Amino acid sequence: MNFPLPEFVTVSASNPWTYVVFALIGFAFGFTLEMSGFGDSRKLAAQFYFTEMTVLKVMFTAIVTAMVLLFGAVGLGILNFNQVWVNPTYLSSGILGGLIMGVGFIIGGFCPTTSLASASTGKIDGMLFMLGGFVGAFLFGETESLFDNWYTYSGYFGRLTLNQVFNLPIGVVVLLVVLMALFMFWGAEQLERIFGKKDLTKEPKLRIAGAGALFAAAVAVVLIGSPSLEDKYNALTFTRTETIQQLNADPIVNTYKYTADEMLTKRLVFVTPAEAFKARYNQAMNPVYLDVRSEADYNLYHIENAVNVPVDRLEEVIPVLLTEPPANTVFIVMSNDEAAAIEAWKFLSASSVTNIYILEGGVNNWIAFFGNEDKTLSAQPNPNAGDDQLGYLFPVALGSTYESCSPDPVEYESLEFEAKIILQLKRDKSGGGCG
């Protein structure tokens, strides 16, 4: 089982101890900030005058320590990085926001989180800074509609990490960032010596040992490497429950765990055309239809609102699938029959995209199910269709304009099917750090 445990993914009153864990983490964070002197605006502002660089040292120590531990756990198979929320990159608005926050940091002496630490100890400047933050957030909310398009789309890169930017293994990126941080620590001390007149001989020698340990850990991350997609797939497990009703007694609930291959063999991830159609009108879920066929087949005939992502391009959309969808999104993958859709399901599941299902029989089965009543459908069966090829001949490419591409919900209101979709809720994104 990957860490964090499932209890942390869907925090609720049924697991009250998870709230205690989060409270302890928050306590430790606030305690560390105050202990480091981050409740004092003079100490925080001093970094911009190069006389006191504690902020830089503490922040980057936290960053590189968390990074080494995180990707060390990834390499050991303890944690799946795709299950970790990564803030999407908005380059333009990020740069502007960084400049605003930087200027505010210099003038006010706080960032949002340190102002909370200062205010909690009774410092008036921290309280006023925090109050100003609340007012600013309110004004932003009231005016955001005026620049929503720029704010939402300008410089948007989705879930973007340094290993993707530089096309380097994750371990190498970890090592380079640690080396950069160590150089910055050394440079910060030299600035403190020159501008702050600090006597470095009085600094604890333990910091050198800590730097060596950090470097050694980063090298270990490089040597460990990262698990392959096949390793991730083989480690997958799915939990399913079966309820057996009894007369004059409580129902029996059995819980089973299956591997990914067992889910396919038992056909627990295959949904009928009826269920795939009904999912569109189920308010509890947000279905996304992924058509992994070629663009040519997609243009001939496709389900309304289906998104065409050929199998060989699935890797490109993984960051989007991990970043954007709401927690109740269900992905229904389809090909002409099932072969390509099964490969897509394996790839997406191994990449930690949750709530993935396969359209049973593919588009051919959809046409066979809904096409009998479609007066606009002029396709003829293709007797020469091979494996996972479109089983119909279309005289023209009309895409989703056929009636059967979007069946009438009133006409098919009473469809019956064995429900296979079990919504696996995900924990939504949350803020963190100085934000």
RODO-2510 file (C-alpha; in nm, 4 decimals, decimal comma):
residues 435
     n   res          X          Y          Z
     1     m     0,0000     0,0000     0,0000
     2     n     0,1323     0,3422    -0,0909
     3     f     0,1760     0,6159     0,1650
     4     p    -0,0164     0,8303     0,2495
     5     l    -0,2727     0,5794     0,3658
     6     p    -0,6238     0,5935     0,2164
     7     e    -0,7576     0,7391     0,5413
     8     f    -0,5707     1,0607     0,4629
     9     v    -0,7143     1,0800     0,1126
    10     t    -1,0761     1,1057     0,2268
    11     v    -1,0536     1,2621     0,5702
    12     s    -1,3810     1,2338     0,7592
    13     a    -1,5318     1,2009     1,1053
    14     s    -1,5076     0,8230     1,0673
    15     n    -1,1309     0,8601     1,1074
    16     p    -1,1000     1,1338     1,3720
    17     w    -0,7364     1,0498     1,4386
    18     t    -0,6488     1,1966     1,0966
    19     y    -0,7569     1,5384     1,2249
    20     v    -0,5269     1,4895     1,5238
    21     v    -0,2354     1,4137     1,2914
    22     f    -0,3013     1,7278     1,0881
    23     a    -0,3327     1,9325     1,4076
    24     l     0,0038     1,8007     1,5294
    25     i     0,1653     1,8837     1,1945
    26     g     0,0229     2,2364     1,2135
    27     f     0,1442     2,2723     1,5711
    28     a     0,4933     2,1571     1,4741
    29     f     0,4969     2,3979     1,1791
    30     g     0,3935     2,6970     1,3898
    31     f     0,6320     2,5981     1,6696
    32     t     0,9208     2,5730     1,4219
    33     l     0,8402     2,9125     1,2685
    34     e     0,8381     3,0835     1,6078
    35     m     1,1460     2,8953     1,7263
    36     s     1,3318     3,0076     1,4123
    37     g     1,2425     3,3691     1,4865
    38     f     0,9991     3,4012     1,1976
    39     g     0,7488     3,5830     1,4164
    40     d     0,9809     3,8860     1,4203
    41     s     0,9405     4,1093     1,1154
    42     r     1,2867     4,2608     1,1688
    43     k     1,4524     3,9207     1,1400
    44     l     1,2525     3,8411     0,8262
    45     a     1,3221     4,1727     0,6545
    46     a     1,6924     4,1504     0,7387
    47     q     1,7427     3,8887     0,4667
    48     f     1,6819     4,1539     0,2019
    49     y     1,9722     4,3516     0,3497
    50     f     2,1958     4,0401     0,3579
    51     t     2,2568     4,0762     0,7310
    52     e     2,0449     3,7814     0,8504
    53     m     1,9823     3,4917     0,6090
    54     t     1,7981     3,2560     0,8419
    55     v     1,4798     3,2688     0,6301
    56     l     1,6593     3,1466     0,3191
    57     k     1,8406     2,8726     0,5138
    58     v     1,5285     2,7437     0,6886
    59     m     1,3064     2,7557     0,3800
    60     f     1,5539     2,5804     0,1521
    61     t     1,6422     2,3282     0,4195
    62     a     1,2726     2,2395     0,4381
    63     i     1,2462     2,2208     0,0592
    64     v     1,5461     1,9959    -0,0020
    65     t     1,4777     1,7744     0,3010
    66     a     1,1198     1,7156     0,1904
    67     m     1,2348     1,6594    -0,1672
    68     v     1,4974     1,3999    -0,0730
    69     l     1,2580     1,2129     0,1555
    70     l     0,9746     1,2314    -0,0981
    71     f     1,1669     1,0974    -0,3955
    72     g     1,3558     0,8508    -0,1808
    73     a     1,0163     0,7072    -0,0853
    74     v     0,9150     0,7124    -0,4525
    75     g     1,2269     0,5194    -0,5516
    76     l     1,1672     0,2605    -0,2801
    77     g     0,8087     0,2121    -0,3945
    78     i     0,6605     0,3467    -0,0699
    79     l     0,4953     0,6435    -0,2396
    80     n     0,3489     0,7037    -0,5837
    81     f     0,4415     1,0569    -0,6893
    82     n     0,1423     1,0808    -0,9215
    83     q    -0,0784     1,0644    -0,6129
    84     v     0,0886     1,3758    -0,4728
    85     w    -0,0860     1,7028    -0,5517
    86     v     0,1419     1,9354    -0,7515
    87     n     0,0245     2,2935    -0,7873
    88     p    -0,0320     2,3692    -1,1571
    89     t     0,2061     2,6212    -1,3094
    90     y     0,0657     2,9610    -1,4087
    91     l     0,3824     3,1374    -1,5209
    92     s     0,2539     3,4887    -1,5943
    93     s     0,0260     3,5262    -1,2943
    94     g     0,2869     3,3471    -1,0820
    95     i     0,5533     3,6020    -1,1717
    96     l     0,3206     3,8941    -1,1011
    97     g     0,2006     3,7392    -0,7755
    98     g     0,5605     3,6701    -0,6728
    99     l     0,6555     4,0332    -0,7328
   100     i     0,3568     4,1582    -0,5310
   101     m     0,4321     3,9207    -0,2459
   102     g     0,8043     4,0038    -0,2585
   103     v     0,7420     4,3759    -0,2308
   104     g     0,4944     4,3130     0,0501
   105     f     0,7477     4,0928     0,2251
   106     i     1,0122     4,3658     0,2127
   107     i     0,7792     4,6423     0,3298
   108     g     0,5743     4,4474     0,5852
   109     g     0,8395     4,2013     0,6963
   110     f     0,6079     3,8998     0,6708
   111     c     0,4785     3,6413     0,4339
   112     p     0,1206     3,5165     0,4943
   113     t     0,2197     3,2213     0,7136
   114     t     0,4764     3,4055     0,9244
   115     s     0,2213     3,6805     0,9920
   116     l    -0,0008     3,4141     1,1491
   117     a     0,2881     3,2986     1,3683
   118     s     0,3569     3,6585     1,4707
   119     a    -0,0097     3,7393     1,5376
   120     s    -0,0496     3,4276     1,7535
   121     t     0,2187     3,5601     1,9891
   122     g     0,0431     3,8953     2,0282
   123     k     0,2548     4,1092     1,7948
   124     i     0,0475     4,3989     1,6611
   125     d     0,2350     4,4281     1,3304
   126     g     0,1646     4,0598     1,2599
   127     m    -0,2049     4,1097     1,3379
   128     l    -0,2318     4,4097     1,1065
   129     f    -0,0441     4,2277     0,8289
   130     m    -0,2799     3,9317     0,8629
   131     l    -0,5822     4,1636     0,8604
   132     g    -0,4515     4,3288     0,5454
   133     g    -0,4184     3,9834     0,3891
   134     f    -0,7842     3,9082     0,4610
   135     v    -0,8926     4,2400     0,3095
   136     g    -0,6752     4,1801     0,0039
   137     a    -0,8178     3,8308    -0,0440
   138     f    -1,1707     3,9729    -0,0216
   139     l    -1,0978     4,2433    -0,2793
   140     f    -0,9364     3,9881    -0,5080
   141     g    -1,2472     3,7705    -0,4908
   142     e    -1,4693     4,0688    -0,5742
   143     t    -1,2629     4,1805    -0,8749
   144     e    -1,1322     3,8486    -1,0128
   145     s    -1,4018     3,8368    -1,2816
   146     l    -1,2451     4,1445    -1,4427
   147     f    -0,9260     3,9567    -1,5282
   148     d    -1,0389     3,5955    -1,5041
   149     n    -0,9307     3,4956    -1,8552
   150     w    -0,5753     3,6204    -1,8071
   151     y    -0,5561     3,4874    -1,4533
   152     t    -0,6791     3,1416    -1,5575
   153     y    -0,5000     3,0840    -1,8875
   154     s    -0,1978     3,3116    -1,9204
   155     g     0,1193     3,1082    -1,8889
   156     y    -0,0686     2,7916    -1,7913
   157     f     0,1445     2,4761    -1,8073
   158     g    -0,0578     2,2437    -1,5831
   159     r     0,1232     1,9945    -1,3616
   160     l     0,4820     2,0747    -1,4521
   161     t     0,7935     1,9546    -1,2691
   162     l     1,1639     2,0238    -1,3210
   163     n     1,2407     1,6758    -1,4529
   164     q     0,9871     1,7397    -1,7308
   165     v     1,1288     2,0840    -1,8083
   166     f     1,4890     1,9632    -1,8359
   167     n     1,4104     1,6073    -1,9487
   168     l     1,6267     1,4616    -1,6727
   169     p     1,5744     1,1689    -1,4348
   170     i     1,4106     1,2725    -1,1091
   171     g     1,7120     1,1614    -0,9043
   172     v     1,9460     1,3849    -1,1053
   173     v     1,7141     1,6820    -1,0519
   174     v     1,7096     1,6110    -0,6765
   175     l     2,0899     1,6032    -0,6656
   176     l     2,1234     1,9262    -0,8661
   177     v     1,8729     2,1100    -0,6443
   178     v     2,0514     1,9892    -0,3296
   179     l     2,3867     2,1083    -0,4704
   180     m     2,2284     2,4443    -0,5542
   181     a     2,0877     2,4708    -0,2012
   182     l     2,4244     2,3863    -0,0423
   183     f     2,5921     2,6519    -0,2571
   184     m     2,3250     2,9020    -0,1511
   185     f     2,3824     2,8134     0,2164
   186     w     2,7519     2,8788     0,1738
   187     g     2,6847     3,2020    -0,0147
   188     a     2,4352     3,3158     0,2494
   189     e     2,6957     3,2744     0,5221
   190     q     2,9437     3,4793     0,3233
   191     l     2,6856     3,7564     0,2848
   192     e     2,6191     3,7466     0,6606
   193     r     2,9933     3,7704     0,7219
   194     i     3,0363     4,0678     0,4897
   195     f     2,7168     4,2685     0,5542
   196     g     2,6106     4,1414     0,8959
   197     k     2,9625     4,1212     1,0398
   198     k     2,8795     3,7729     1,1695
   199     d     3,1593     3,5603     1,3134
   200     l     3,1248     3,2278     1,1307
   201     t     3,3636     3,0523     1,3680
   202     k     3,0857     3,0572     1,6279
   203     e     2,8415     2,8774     1,4007
   204     p     2,7701     2,5129     1,5009
   205     k     2,9926     2,2564     1,3295
   206     l     2,6969     2,0218     1,3085
   207     r     2,5694     2,2130     1,0064
   208     i     2,8607     2,0761     0,7998
   209     a     2,7705     1,7199     0,8963
   210     g     2,4091     1,7936     0,8072
   211     a     2,5138     1,9218     0,4653
   212     g     2,7170     1,6055     0,4071
   213     a     2,4261     1,3842     0,5109
   214     l     2,1929     1,5738     0,2775
   215     f     2,4335     1,5317    -0,0134
   216     a     2,4742     1,1594     0,0600
   217     a     2,0951     1,1168     0,0715
   218     a     2,0600     1,2938    -0,2640
   219     v     2,3196     1,0621    -0,4187
   220     a     2,1250     0,7663    -0,2766
   221     v     1,8091     0,8922    -0,4482
   222     v     1,9990     0,8961    -0,7797
   223     l     2,1238     0,5410    -0,7261
   224     i     1,7829     0,4080    -0,6199
   225     g     1,6137     0,5495    -0,9284
   226     s     1,2390     0,5459    -0,9902
   227     p     1,0024     0,2504    -1,0371
   228     s     0,9051     0,1735    -1,3949
   229     l     0,5508     0,1943    -1,5253
   230     e     0,5399    -0,1868    -1,5205
   231     d     0,6424    -0,1909    -1,1528
   232     k     0,3654     0,0586    -1,0724
   233     y     0,1103    -0,1494    -1,2612
   234     n     0,2088    -0,4709    -1,0853
   235     a     0,1785    -0,2975    -0,7473
   236     l    -0,1768    -0,1770    -0,8113
   237     t    -0,4591    -0,3072    -0,5933
   238     f    -0,8310    -0,2336    -0,6103
   239     t    -1,0810    -0,2758    -0,3283
   240     r    -1,4336    -0,3923    -0,4066
   241     t    -1,7194    -0,4738    -0,1707
   242     e    -2,0014    -0,7208    -0,2243
   243     t    -2,3254    -0,6932    -0,0279
   244     i    -2,5390    -1,0036     0,0175
   245     q    -2,8911    -0,9324     0,1339
   246     q    -3,0478    -1,1712     0,3870
   247     l    -3,4030    -1,2260     0,5047
   248     n    -3,4620    -1,1063     0,8612
   249     a    -3,0937    -1,0377     0,9110
   250     d    -2,8350    -0,7732     0,8441
   251     p    -2,6740    -0,7914     0,5009
   252     i    -2,3343    -0,9546     0,4704
   253     v    -2,0655    -0,7222     0,3338
   254     n    -1,7561    -0,8879     0,1902
   255     t    -1,4494    -0,6858     0,0931
   256     y    -1,2101    -0,8107    -0,1731
   257     k    -0,8773    -0,6865    -0,3034
   258     y    -0,7850    -0,7444    -0,6636
   259     t    -0,4756    -0,6864    -0,8705
   260     a    -0,5057    -0,4875    -1,1917
   261     d    -0,4961    -0,8030    -1,4052
   262     e    -0,7691    -0,9607    -1,1904
   263     m    -0,9860    -0,6531    -1,2436
   264     l    -0,9542    -0,7092    -1,6188
   265     t    -1,0000    -1,0874    -1,6030
   266     k    -1,3134    -1,0561    -1,3890
   267     r    -1,4293    -0,7703    -1,6147
   268     l    -1,4934    -0,5458    -1,3170
   269     v    -1,3847    -0,2352    -1,5106
   270     f    -1,5937    -0,2939    -1,8228
   271     v    -1,9105    -0,0837    -1,8443
   272     t    -2,1914    -0,1531    -2,0897
   273     p    -2,3025     0,1107    -2,3411
   274     a    -2,6144     0,1538    -2,1274
   275     e    -2,4140     0,2397    -1,8132
   276     a    -2,1744     0,4629    -2,0070
   277     f    -2,4748     0,6493    -2,1504
   278     k    -2,6544     0,6811    -1,8159
   279     a    -2,3393     0,8138    -1,6487
   280     r    -2,3862     1,1365    -1,8443
   281     y    -2,7077     1,2066    -1,6537
   282     n    -2,5857     1,0946    -1,3125
   283     q    -2,5382     1,4082    -1,1025
   284     a    -2,3046     1,2237    -0,8658
   285     m    -2,0353     1,1844    -1,1297
   286     n    -1,8617     1,3767    -1,4054
   287     p    -1,7999     1,1324    -1,6947
   288     v    -1,5198     1,1999    -1,9424
   289     y    -1,5185     0,9836    -2,2552
   290     l    -1,1659     0,9144    -2,3807
   291     d    -1,1609     0,7873    -2,7376
   292     v    -0,8166     0,6304    -2,7936
   293     r    -0,8741     0,5395    -3,1595
   294     s    -0,6993     0,6964    -3,4560
   295     e    -0,8117     1,0410    -3,5668
   296     a    -0,9496     0,8907    -3,8895
   297     d    -1,1818     0,6500    -3,7064
   298     y    -1,2774     0,9220    -3,4605
   299     n    -1,3795     1,1528    -3,7446
   300     l    -1,5960     0,8824    -3,9026
   301     y    -1,8028     0,8261    -3,5879
   302     h    -1,7643     0,9124    -3,2201
   303     i    -1,9784     0,9552    -2,9116
   304     e    -2,0809     1,3142    -2,8492
   305     n    -1,8286     1,5071    -2,6361
   306     a    -1,5753     1,2212    -2,6511
   307     v    -1,2161     1,3459    -2,6441
   308     n    -0,9829     1,1930    -2,8998
   309     v    -0,6482     1,0951    -2,7458
   310     p    -0,4795     0,8174    -2,9470
   311     v    -0,2954     0,5589    -2,7380
   312     d     0,0469     0,6839    -2,8448
   313     r    -0,0373     1,0324    -2,7106
   314     l    -0,1760     0,9331    -2,3718
   315     e     0,1460     1,0234    -2,1925
   316     e     0,1015     1,3851    -2,3023
   317     v    -0,2325     1,4223    -2,1238
   318     i    -0,1381     1,2519    -1,7950
   319     p    -0,0454     1,5846    -1,6260
   320     v    -0,3844     1,7269    -1,7279
   321     l    -0,5737     1,4209    -1,6053
   322     l    -0,3931     1,4356    -1,2722
   323     t    -0,4397     1,8107    -1,2288
   324     e    -0,7720     1,9324    -1,3563
   325     p    -1,0637     1,6917    -1,3106
   326     p    -1,3010     1,7270    -1,0139
   327     a    -1,2887     1,4553    -0,7508
   328     n    -1,5977     1,2823    -0,8939
   329     t    -1,4647     1,2493    -1,2498
   330     v    -1,4998     0,9080    -1,4151
   331     f    -1,2968     0,8294    -1,7276
   332     i    -1,4552     0,5880    -1,9767
   333     v    -1,1970     0,4691    -2,2287
   334     m    -1,3043     0,3339    -2,5647
   335     s    -1,1568     0,1927    -2,8825
   336     n    -1,3257     0,0159    -3,1755
   337     d    -1,3422    -0,3105    -2,9809
   338     e    -1,1465    -0,3445    -2,6560
   339     a    -0,7784    -0,4140    -2,7270
   340     a    -0,6516    -0,0548    -2,7482
   341     a    -0,8816     0,0537    -2,4648
   342     i    -0,7375    -0,2180    -2,2377
   343     e    -0,3832    -0,0979    -2,3102
   344     a    -0,4948     0,2581    -2,2365
   345     w    -0,6566     0,1443    -1,9093
   346     k    -0,3333    -0,0256    -1,8015
   347     f    -0,1265     0,2823    -1,8820
   348     l    -0,3622     0,5289    -1,7126
   349     s    -0,4071     0,3101    -1,4045
   350     a    -0,0314     0,2659    -1,3651
   351     s    -0,0002     0,6448    -1,3964
   352     s    -0,2357     0,6826    -1,0936
   353     v    -0,5326     0,8228    -1,2847
   354     t    -0,8290     0,6994    -1,0796
   355     n    -1,1828     0,6008    -1,1765
   356     i    -1,0869     0,4498    -1,5126
   357     y    -1,3336     0,2208    -1,6925
   358     i    -1,3531     0,0576    -2,0348
   359     l    -1,6506     0,0702    -2,2718
   360     e    -1,7511    -0,2933    -2,3149
   361     g    -1,7217    -0,3938    -2,6796
   362     g    -1,6006    -0,0467    -2,7716
   363     v    -1,7586     0,1844    -3,0270
   364     n    -1,8712    -0,1140    -3,2351
   365     n    -2,0850    -0,2340    -2,9445
   366     w    -2,2181     0,1188    -2,8877
   367     i    -2,3327     0,1374    -3,2514
   368     a    -2,4876    -0,2095    -3,2289
   369     f    -2,6727    -0,1097    -2,9105
   370     f    -2,7978     0,2367    -3,0042
   371     g    -2,7741     0,2315    -3,3833
   372     n    -3,0809     0,0177    -3,4570
   373     e    -3,3135     0,3112    -3,3938
   374     d    -3,0862     0,5691    -3,5599
   375     k    -3,2512     0,6862    -3,8830
   376     t    -2,9543     0,9078    -3,9667
   377     l    -2,7044     0,6202    -3,9549
   378     s    -2,6112     0,5134    -4,3061
   379     a    -2,3244     0,2869    -4,2085
   380     q    -2,3093    -0,0734    -4,3268
   381     p    -2,1392    -0,3636    -4,1425
   382     n    -1,7810    -0,4189    -4,2532
   383     p    -1,7322    -0,7963    -4,3019
   384     n    -1,3569    -0,7518    -4,3419
   385     a    -1,3017    -0,5678    -4,0119
   386     g    -1,0061    -0,7057    -3,8176
   387     d    -0,9290    -0,6961    -3,4466
   388     d    -1,0106    -0,3602    -3,2921
   389     q    -1,1091    -0,2099    -3,6268
   390     l    -1,4276    -0,0169    -3,6940
   391     g    -1,6888    -0,2763    -3,7757
   392     y    -1,8917    -0,0441    -4,0005
   393     l    -1,8384     0,1310    -4,3318
   394     f    -1,9288     0,5014    -4,3343
   395     p    -1,9748     0,6802    -4,6688
   396     v    -1,8796     1,0161    -4,5119
   397     a    -1,7075     1,1323    -4,1934
   398     l    -1,9815     1,2979    -3,9885
   399     g    -1,8245     1,2545    -3,6451
   400     s    -2,0842     1,2936    -3,3696
   401     t    -2,3752     1,4235    -3,5792
   402     y    -2,5566     1,0890    -3,5864
   403     e    -2,8519     1,0451    -3,3498
   404     s    -2,6901     0,7422    -3,1879
   405     c    -2,3873     0,9512    -3,0904
   406     s    -2,6100     1,1227    -2,8354
   407     p    -2,9151     0,9027    -2,7696
   408     d    -3,2356     1,0593    -2,6465
   409     p    -3,2406     1,0330    -2,2631
   410     v    -3,6216     1,0143    -2,2613
   411     e    -3,6347     0,7322    -2,5138
   412     y    -3,3740     0,5308    -2,3212
   413     e    -3,4839     0,6308    -1,9728
   414     s    -3,5662     0,2769    -1,8607
   415     l    -3,2402     0,1095    -1,9607
   416     e    -3,1306    -0,1636    -1,7210
   417     f    -2,7710    -0,2654    -1,6561
   418     e    -2,5409    -0,4099    -1,3915
   419     a    -2,3590    -0,1105    -1,2469
   420     k    -1,9799    -0,1463    -1,2501
   421     i    -1,8753     0,2114    -1,1765
   422     i    -1,7704     0,2572    -0,8146
   423     l    -1,6667     0,6156    -0,7597
   424     q    -1,3317     0,6423    -0,5858
   425     l    -1,3342     0,9888    -0,4323
   426     k    -1,0064     1,1776    -0,4228
   427     r    -0,8954     1,4366    -0,1764
   428     d    -0,9091     1,7770    -0,3425
   429     k    -0,6104     2,0084    -0,3609
   430     s    -0,5212     2,2188    -0,0617
   431     g    -0,2937     2,5119     0,0013
   432     g     0,0412     2,4910     0,1727
   433     g     0,3762     2,6540     0,2304
   434     c     0,3958     3,0315     0,2510
   435     g     0,0721     3,0518     0,0503
***
